[in-house]
Amino acid sequence: MKTLFLALLMIVSIGCNSTEQSLAKSEPFTGVISESQLIEEYPEFRAVYEQYQPSSAEVAAVQSLSGKSLVVLLGTWCHDSEREVPRLLKLLDLSGVELQSLSLHGVNYNKQEPNDLHRKYDLRYTPTIILLQGENELGRIIEKPVTSLGEDLARFVTE
């Protein structure tokens, strides 16, 4: 009986350790992440990037972002981020628009970012795509666009 108990204890112990190890490996990326790192290291993001074919009108609309900055708060674990962020990156690549800056920031499951950008931008949902001119926020897309990414972002410039 004692041998059976010890055997069960070892099995449970091994199971718990492997669960802890797999949880540690599945922690989301937090902090600044490059476009290439996001596409190369996260297959779901890469698949959407490769498959997405924006309309010519949407690509043209993104041209109005020239000289502006984008801050993107995303979750590598978030299905809305997996859908919208690669589409945004593809739009920017196809349009050739020259932004002042583009910064991508991963947040954890609690939607917190190591540099406290989640507080600065009052993050509630992911992804949140914020269009800036200097320090002034022109607008933001939260989770998904109303019309389309390109058209919604362009509307922030003309309002």
Buried (B, 14 or more C-beta within 10 A) or exposed (E): EEEEEEEEEEEEEEEEEEEEEEEEEEEBBBEBBEBEBBBEEBEBBBEBBEEBEBEEEBBBBBBBBEEBBBBBBBBBBBEBBBBBBBBBBBBBEBBEBEBEEBBBBBBBEEBEBEEEBBEEBEBEBBBBBBBBBEEEEBBBBBBBBEEBBBBBBBBBBEE
